[in-house]
Amino acid sequence: MDEQALLGLNPNADADFRQRALAYFEQLKISQDAWQVCAEALAQSIYSDDHIKFFCFQVLEHQVKFKYSELTEVQQQLIRETLITWLQAQMLNPQPEKTFIRNKAAQVFALLFVTEYLTKWPKFFFDILSVVDLNPRGVDMYLRILMAVDAELVDRDVVHTSEASYYFPLTLEARRNTLLKDTMREQCIPSLVESWYQILQNYQYNNSELTCQCLEVVGAYVSWIDLSLIANERFINMLLGHMSVEVLREEACDCLFEIVNKGMDPIDKTKLVESLCQVLQSAGLFSIDQEDDVDFLARFSKLVNGMGQALIASWTKLIKNGDMKSAQDTLQAIEAKVALMLQLLIHEDDDISSNIIGFCYDYLHILKQLSSLSDQQKANVEAIMLAVMKKLTYDEEYNFENEGEDEAMFVEYRKQLKLLLDRLAQVSPELLLASVRRVFNTTLQNWQTTRFMEVEVAIRLLYMLAEALPVSHGAHFSGDVTKATALQDMMRTLVTSGVSAYQHTSVTLEFFETVVRYEKFFAVEPQHIPTVLMAFLDHRGLRHSSPKVRSRTAYLFSRFVKSLNKQMNPFIEDVLNRIQDLMELSPPENGYQALLSSDDQLFIYETAGVLIVNSEYSAERKQVLMRNLLTPLMEKFKVLLEKLMMAQDEDRQMALADCLNHAVGFASRTSKAFSNKQTVKQCGCSEVYLDCLQTFLPALSCPLQKEVLRSGVRTFLHRMIICLEEEVLPFIPSASEHMLKDCEAKDLQEFIPLINQITAKFKTQVSPFLQQMFMPLLHAIFEVLLLPAEENDQSAALEKQMLRRSYFAFLQTVTGSGMSEVIANQGAENVERVLFTVIQGAVDYPDPIAQKTCFIILSKLVELWGGKDGPVGFADFVYKHIVPACFLAPLKQTFDLADAQTVLALSECAVTLKTIHLKRGPECIQYLQQEYLPSLQVAPEIIQEFCQALQQPDAKVFKNYLKV
């Protein structure tokens, strides 16, 4: 062995040594006989360094996994002997090996087992057992090997497939694993089970580690061996004995869970669960309140959950089979566990509670199916409801300002409880409504003296009712009178109680979330709108001391205002005045910290836009208000742009460019308020937005921070094309010219959608402009596409691919908008060049999305120019280039019909051929029959068949033919 390279295996070695060790490992993997050196090193314990031993096992693992079939019988025998010799040495070594080495050795044993058990090593387990006997170190290895074998054969988490079986995923391996398990069941499982029993009996009182390991093995194997080997008196009694030994009981719990989880006949399953329960109960394990070990209780809760769900599964099967008597017995067994389930559900430790939710949920599902509930069942439903309400409550330790892992787990747990609440609503909506109402009213009467978590949960429950008691379009306050009245009363209490002033962020946020969720309440009682608006606008909402509250409130305020629509009329100018300071553009100067982030300000600008546009004011008044809103942005923009032009420092340039970009973004966002019913023109606001355009466009010629500035202005142009329609057109030529100056792939890729939008919207109106900028745009695109790139530069290759797609999308938009003259008027040479790029896109690039677009373009051009009166020479081009493209593309090896996009490309290819036939008639068939297809050496009968399919009037027939 290369001793120098081996030094690099130590995790503390420097990078060069580690690199050398990695290279050495790769070298040994390829080498024919290096594994023998490693085998010898292991068998003779040559090295004492743990990392070298691990390394030797890795080399052996690679040999067994990937190159075993290349070895001779003698070499294979050597590997078997090496492992057995190593195993024997384990029992004599003064110190046990490190855990990571034992685990790696177990993996190599398991790989060898999978490879050899059915053929050369049927006595695999017996050989190992004869070596280890009951020696504790030997037993440890034996149990690790069993776990590794189980992981190879059945571990549900591993997708068992290697690259070699890529095209036959799972089938061969799954068949092999089934065969291995069947053979083990026949030949050795009873002996293995016996060995487990002996290990448990021998070590249960003096070696808890081995006992737990063995219990883990039993739990793993029970899912695929004969249950009667384990679910019998001697095993179960021993396991139940372990349930009262502190160091063993968690593992014993998991083992019993696996036994209960095993699929079996429903009546037998009920008997098994019931007998287990009786013994556990008589052992005092059902007395939860006497137990203070939460780790054990979490496992015990999982076991009870397993037993409950197993009984429910049996009940469902028995009902399905029509065995009502047994189903009734099983239901009684289920009901008998409910008291225990409730104790676990209400436990203060959330893990314990979380583990029982599945049983609880399924139990409610049963009750939902029963025609009527007994008094006891009704009491159970109420008890579950109270438990859920109690467990939804935050605890004192929850950190609202800096949420970490514990907080994230509680949020997940709350989601589980919400599902329970929804299920409770399905079982008994009246009871849920009454319970929530009682808790809500009691809490809100004394909110000033109640702890924050109780106030939060009371409001939270009201919020959750909206989903638990669903209605269409949020109509909670009409229809069912009892429900509508209850919700209306609670909402009235919420907004009039003053609870919005509670000094805790969780309560504040819950208040605003609930107000917005039940916005329809304000249509019924509009007198409360001012109260809620003030809460949004003052220190409780947008001016709260917590940035988290301010940020969320900005979004909720925007939703609230939109939902109230016309009811906001009396408050518009007051609200606009109050939010004015929140909309200030905060330039990167004097460290001034704005209350809202720029993302939050977007919502405020949108809200302002909505207030103005949806108001009942005249167009003149709307224009004044909109100008008041946008003028400060324009003025600030001009000043900042000048500062940017003079800025020397790059950080300052970036900060200024970001600020300019925010200004454009805010103006853009106000325009979202317009709609087909309320257009910019009707609101008299065209002039304001045209002024904005004139203010923002000079940023395109700024040489600094081009990417940021162009991106913002481009987005604004997209919005203005929608809002201002024709009025935007005079600005497009100069804007385009600036955007095409020294641009990169990404710039072009983002510019083309803008041109596509203009083309598709204005069609012939922009034909002169398109004709003028067509070739400059194409030159810019070709220039970027022809730039040399490094061979392995994936991102550059992807950028070019995306740009190519954008280019073809542009041609598709031009031809699809009926403006082929834009291309036709570019001069014969340019037209030809464009057409050849489309042919190239259809055939040469293995990108089905671009290929599909290219065939759409070709179809359209054939449709427009392919007739008798088409441009001179186009018919020739059709036969010389378009027809061949329709055959060459699908014949490429990269044309993969297993890919959905490729299938679409083939479909468009079929459309192209159909269009050629449609425009050229019998001449096309004649060309295919007599010239083109014979030149490809296609058999005459296939040519005949192809031409017949092509002539079918139904295009689908030909598409399907081409696919086949």
Helices and strands as residue ranges (DSSP letters): H 3-7, H 15-30, H 34-43, H 50-66, G 68-70, H 73-90, H 99-116, H 124-132, H 136-153, G 163-165, H 171-187, H 189-203, H 208-221, G 227-229, H 233-242, H 249-261, H 266-282, G 288-290, H 294-321, H 324-336, H 338-345, H 350-369, H 375-391, H 405-427, H 429-445, G 447-449, H 452-468, G 472-474, H 481-496, G 499-501, H 505-517, H 521-524, G 526-528, H 529-537, H 547-564, G 565-571, H 572-579, G 580-583, H 598-613, H 619-646, H 650-670, G 671-673, H 686-696, G 697-701, H 706-724, G 725-731, H 732-740, H 745-762, G 763-766, H 767-785, H 794-816, H 820-824, H 828-843, H 848-865, H 874-877, I 878-882, H 883-891, H 900-920, H 922-927, I 928-932, H 933-935, H 940-951, H 955-963
